[in-house]
Amino acid sequence: MNNRILITGALGQLGEFFINSLTKAGNYILATDIKKPNNISCDFEFYDILDLEKGNELIKKYKINQVYNFAAILSAKGENNPMSTWYINNSGFMNIIKLCIDNNIKKVFWPSTIAVFGKNSNLDFVNNEEPMFPETMYGVSKLSCEKAMFYFNSKKIIDIRSIRFPGIVSSTKPGGGTTDYIVDMLFSAKNNENYNCFLNSETFLPMMHIDDAIEASIMLMNADKKNISINYPYNISSFETSPSKWNNIINSIGYDLNVKYKPDYRQKIADSWPKKIDDSILRNDIKWEPKFNDIDTAKHIIDSI
C-alpha cells in the first residue's frame, strides 16, 4: 500500500534522503519545516510542530495517513538551551501523537538516539535494555519520549516505531550534533582544508551510512506487527570509529586531510555515549543487515559531496 506521508523537520540531515527513498517507493510526501527549502522534490509547507491547529489542518488537507517525525533540537545545540530542548522535543512528540490519534493515523516513525544512554550504561557494548541515565538534555528529552512511546504501544493506542540512531554519515552537513565531526571531516578533505576536531582522537562512537539508516527505518515501518518484539526503540549500528581512525580511512582512499584535536564541551557528551552497540534484536526482528562498512561509507559519501 502506498501511503500519504507527512515528514516533519524535513530539512534536517535525514529529511532529504527519506523524501527521496519514500517517493521512489511510490508514496506521496508532504515535507514540513520551520525553514525555507532551497530545493525540494515534493510538496512543502511551513509547519512548527508546536502548532496543533496547523498540524490538524495539514493532515486533513493532504489526507495524511502516516508520519515520520524528525523535528528536534540535537545534542550539542540542546546543551546551549536545555529548557527549549526539553519543551520542543517533548511537546513536539506529544503533539504529533495527539494529531495522529485524533485523525486516526495508525503508524508513526520517530527516531530516538544513542544519547539516551549514559555513563551508568555498559558503554563498551550497549544492549537494547541497558540502564539509561542520559547526561544531555537531548538524551533526557528523547528518553522521556521513549517512555511515552512504550505507554502508547503497550496500550495499543497507536503504533509508534523507532530506532536509536548512532552518528549518521551523509553528504548533507548535520546540524548541531556530537557526531558532526564524521561528516565535517569528509567535507574538509574534499575541499583540501585542514580540520579542527572537537573530540579527542581516540573517542570511539558507533556510526552508520545514511542509506543503511533509511533502509532499516523503512523496513521497520513495513514490518508486520507480529514481528515487532518490543514496544520501545531498537538499537542499531553498522561500525565504530574514532576521529583518528576516520582520518586514516579518509587518507587511505586518496586524500591528505590534516586534523588537529581541540576537544570542547562535546567531549564530555561523547564520553557518556556508547562505544559499541548491540543491535541483534532489530536484526533478528526485521532481518536487516548493513550494506556499508567504514571504508565503503567514507568512499561513497565523499564521492557524493
Buried (B, 14 or more C-beta within 10 A) or exposed (E): EEBBBBBBBBBBBBBBBBBBBBBEEEBBBBBBBBEEBEEBEBEBBEBBBBBBEBBBEBBEEBEBBBBBBBBBBBBBBBBEEBEEBBBBBBBBBBBBBBBBBEBEBEBBBBBBBBBBBBEEBBBEEBBBEBEBBBBBBBBBBBBBBBEBBBEBBEEEEBBBBBBBBBBBBBBBEBBBBBBBBBBBBBBBBBEEEEBEBBBBBEBBBBBBBBBBBBBBBBBBBEBEEEEBEBBBBBBBBBBBBBBBBBBEBBBEEEBEBEBEBEBEEBBEBBBBBBBBBBBEBBBEBBEBEBEBEBEBBBBBBBEEB
